[in-house]
Amino acid sequence: MNTAVAGVPPAAPGFGGGTGSGATSRPNVLSLSIKDQAGLYAAYMPFLARGGIFVPSNRPFRLGEQVFLVLSLLDRPQKYQIAGHVAWITPAGTPMKTPGVGVHLPDDDNGRNLRRAVEEILGKMLESGRPTQTL
């Protein structure tokens, strides 16, 4: 059981949920564990205003949809719990790309802390022109 996800409230404020309506709807929860610097580089989306993380998924999402992301970075013990919005969709069947969504980080302490941690880990790698999972 993923205990970090178990702590997500059933109807977190500001979440419309996926297909349900009313107080019983739940946010779409995404979980991702990035094991190395190369994987983080491939998932990070620095071109978004507040940064973003690409999460592989075959589930359907809509642009602007609110999601809850639980993210582990490398060997760090901290799990980042982020309430963000879908800002990128790579649909299944896109040639040479992994299906999934890009989660735009929020303009709050959690989002800023995650962005700082990612950019600290990546350092000069951010200037690389290597392809990522999005661009």
VENLINPE-V941803 format. One record per residue. N is the residue number from 1. SS is DSSP state (alpha for helix, beta for strand, coil for the rest). OMEGA is omega as a letter, one per 30 degrees, with the letter a starting at -180 (* if undefined). Layout:
<<N | SS | OMEGA> <N | SS | OMEGA>>
This chain:
<<1 | coil | l> <2 | coil | a> <3 | alpha | l> <4 | alpha | a> <5 | alpha | a> <6 | alpha | a> <7 | coil | a> <8 | coil | a> <9 | coil | a> <10 | coil | l> <11 | coil | a> <12 | coil | a> <13 | coil | l> <14 | coil | l> <15 | coil | l> <16 | coil | a> <17 | coil | a> <18 | coil | a> <19 | coil | a> <20 | coil | l> <21 | coil | l> <22 | alpha | a> <23 | alpha | a> <24 | alpha | a> <25 | coil | a> <26 | coil | l> <27 | coil | l> <28 | beta | a> <29 | beta | l> <30 | beta | l> <31 | beta | a> <32 | beta | l> <33 | beta | a> <34 | beta | a> <35 | coil | a> <36 | coil | a> <37 | alpha | l> <38 | alpha | l> <39 | alpha | l> <40 | alpha | l> <41 | alpha | a> <42 | alpha | a> <43 | alpha | a> <44 | beta | a> <45 | coil | a> <46 | coil | a> <47 | coil | l> <48 | coil | a> <49 | coil | a> <50 | coil | a> <51 | coil | a> <52 | beta | l> <53 | beta | l> <54 | beta | a> <55 | beta | l> <56 | beta | l> <57 | coil | l> <58 | coil | a> <59 | coil | l> <60 | coil | l> <61 | coil | l> <62 | coil | l> <63 | coil | l> <64 | coil | a> <65 | coil | l> <66 | beta | l> <67 | beta | l> <68 | beta | a> <69 | beta | l> <70 | beta | a> <71 | beta | l> <72 | beta | l> <73 | beta | l> <74 | coil | a> <75 | coil | a> <76 | coil | a> <77 | coil | a> <78 | coil | l> <79 | beta | l> <80 | beta | l> <81 | beta | a> <82 | beta | l> <83 | beta | a> <84 | beta | l> <85 | beta | l> <86 | beta | a> <87 | beta | a> <88 | beta | l> <89 | beta | l> <90 | beta | a> <91 | coil | l> <92 | coil | l> <93 | coil | l> <94 | coil | a> <95 | coil | l> <96 | coil | l> <97 | coil | l> <98 | coil | l> <99 | coil | l> <100 | beta | a> <101 | beta | l> <102 | beta | l> <103 | beta | l> <104 | beta | a> <105 | coil | a> <106 | coil | l> <107 | coil | l> <108 | coil | a> <109 | alpha | l> <110 | alpha | l> <111 | alpha | a> <112 | alpha | l> <113 | alpha | l> <114 | alpha | a> <115 | alpha | l> <116 | alpha | a> <117 | alpha | a> <118 | alpha | a> <119 | alpha | l> <120 | alpha | l> <121 | alpha | a> <122 | alpha | l> <123 | alpha | a> <124 | alpha | l> <125 | alpha | l> <126 | alpha | a> <127 | alpha | a> <128 | coil | l> <129 | coil | a> <130 | coil | l> <131 | coil | l> <132 | coil | l> <133 | coil | l> <134 | coil | a> <135 | coil | *>>
